[in-house]
Amino acid sequence: MQVITVCNRKGGMGKSTTVVNLARQWSKLGRKVLVVDLDSQGHATLGLLGLDYMTKPQAGVHQLINDQNIHLPEVIIQTEFESLSLLPADLNFNESKLVDDVTQLKQRIQSLPEDQFDLILIDTPPSLSNALLSALVCADWVLIPFIPHALSMNGIMQLSELFKEIATEFNPSLKLMGLLPVMEDRHIRLQNRVINTLSNRFGSHKLLRGIRTNIRLAEAFELGSPIQDYSPNCRGAMDYHMLAHDLDLVIH
């Protein structure tokens, strides 16, 4: 069971879209996948369950971490997509009230039977919070989607320092899976400069093939549908198909 935390900071976008579409792509390949939505904005929850869920939310991951009387199986939702489950966000939860113990989520995940899920993808809030720290503490890998511009580059540099702190104090096995350009357009010189700078800083092997700009991705997300089901032949679906393949090579 591999745990992948997907995060970004300043200027970051594409995080929840990547979690939803990557999870769905892996589930289509026969993997048993759990999405954990730690961002109380609930974007990954929206992307998998749609707007109807937002009017009748149930207890989710934040309450699970705060309340030992809530059992993990009680809050996991089986989505309409085969082999894809969700631990939803608590949409009205104040993240500042999350318990200080950043190992609680890891303990809950470790209580799952080893063969229940092959992959766990965690969507995180963009702010430095106990929710983000909790996600990094329990992760095997970190994936960073980013729009290639200067603000994103600054956020990635900040995250790299945070990774070092978490690896030193809590999680020595934490590894950077890769940097993922999203809304990528290689005709834009600024994007190329940012990508080249990050490639020099982290190594070209850490720069993943990008997710190209595609309006279909936004349309699918609004409807609570992964791109593979909304528009399976569009370039967004193709990009996430190739990303899943590339990340399989990293994991294995």
Secondary structure, DSSP 8 states (H G I E B T S, - for coil): -EEEEE---TT---HHHHHHHHHHHHHHTT--EEEEE--TT-HHHHHHH-HHHHTS----HHHHHH-TTS-HHHH-EE-SSTTEEEE---TT--GGGS-S-TTHHHHHHHTS-TTT-SEEEEE--SS-SHHHHHHHHT-SEEEEEE-SSHHHHHHHHHHHHHHHHHHHHT-TT-EEEEEEEEEE-TT-HHHHHHHHHHHHHH-GGGB---EE--HHHHHHHHTT--HHHH-TTSHHHHHHHHHHHHHHHHH-
